[in-house]
């Protein structure tokens, strides 16, 4: 077996990006792959390790997106690779609900231990964030014997039929794909930068608006669950104001509603806590995880209070590939890496280095309206200077410049004007500073 050495963690541009080999491969993609799949960067990757991706043309590109928050432990992390190889050599599939295996149980034990709260918890595993969200909704409805699910403006929860109904943004996620699942109700999200009311009372005002809407339009006694991202992902890294999540959790407890935290993008050390919901000591009834759980392999989890997780009838939950043994092996490697290498602390450090750099850019370029986020989950919102009008054109130009100069950074936001930063938590300070240099150059060209 050939063993590949890790890539040197430096940015290196040796051709135009995209280079000729990537251009040719993208042409093949256009012929073979459904046109319904998007393409953020027209660059084809050959190898990757930690925070560097090597394309077909030999360019070494800084990865500031982690495959949309997936490779928190770095690409091809050693503990993930070792456990995956060992598992593939043992067996690749039996279906856990047919012939179970130990590492599925071990992943559930780890999730139960890591999820907030000292109460008895149980877990189940699925393939993706969307599938985990759907299972969480099923469980909450079965447990409460209620139907309604409350979600938020700017929310994103997946691409299946049910999760499309949960999403706030029509294009590109929902347009033309209906009809959608019923009994989904949307309430305001306290998006502080764009909040029209007084900022001083945003938490109280938002809670009053939400609870009034629930009680008058739905009936609290009909609500099975309130589902929220503790920091909204695709919506633009919107951070709820202080006190909002605790107040929302209390309202759920007071009304027999299951409080569900979607930590698919914000979980596993990303924000400087194991889970973003922990920043104010909030304990969700159900915690939904995916992305970084598998260190690059597809796996997701639903972790909740034991009495909730046990409420479904036998065989009401499951799936052929849910908690595949190879993905479970990867998850155990990823979790071991997060804990043994203190990636929670590393995320906080990244937040300081990158956050301070972004604040310096904001002071220099008035097109940056706000810097926000927590830990290694940061974003800048671009506006037309002197207003809060979204500036998607500036966002596109900055991202295009960064790509051409060997830095991949992702966009986000309901208004297509947010640049989000999700670097692998093992990224070096040198690569962070190099990224900030390229960003400075990009803004200078506007």
Secondary structure, DSSP 8 states (H G I E B T S, - for coil): --------SS-B--S-SS-HHHHHHHHHHHHHS-TTS--S----EEEEEBTEEEETTS-EEEESSHHHHT-TT-BT-HHHHHHHHHHHHH-S---TTTS--HHHHHHHHHHHHHSSSSS-EEEEEESSHHHHHHHHHHHHHHHHT--EEEEETT----SSHHHHHH-S--TTTTTT-----SSEEEE----GGG--S-GGGHHHHHHHHHHHHIIIII-GGGEEEEEE-SB-TTTT--B--TTHHHHHHHHHHHTT-EEEEE-TTTTTTTTSSSSGGGGGT---SEEEE-GGGGTTS--EEEEEEHHHHT-S-TTSS--SSTT-HHHHHHHHHHHHHHHHTTHHHHHHHHHHHHHHHHHHHHHH-TTEEEEEEETTEEEEEEB-TTS--B-HHHHHHHHHHHHHTTEE-EEE-TTS-EEEE---TT--HHHHHHHHHHHHHHHHT-
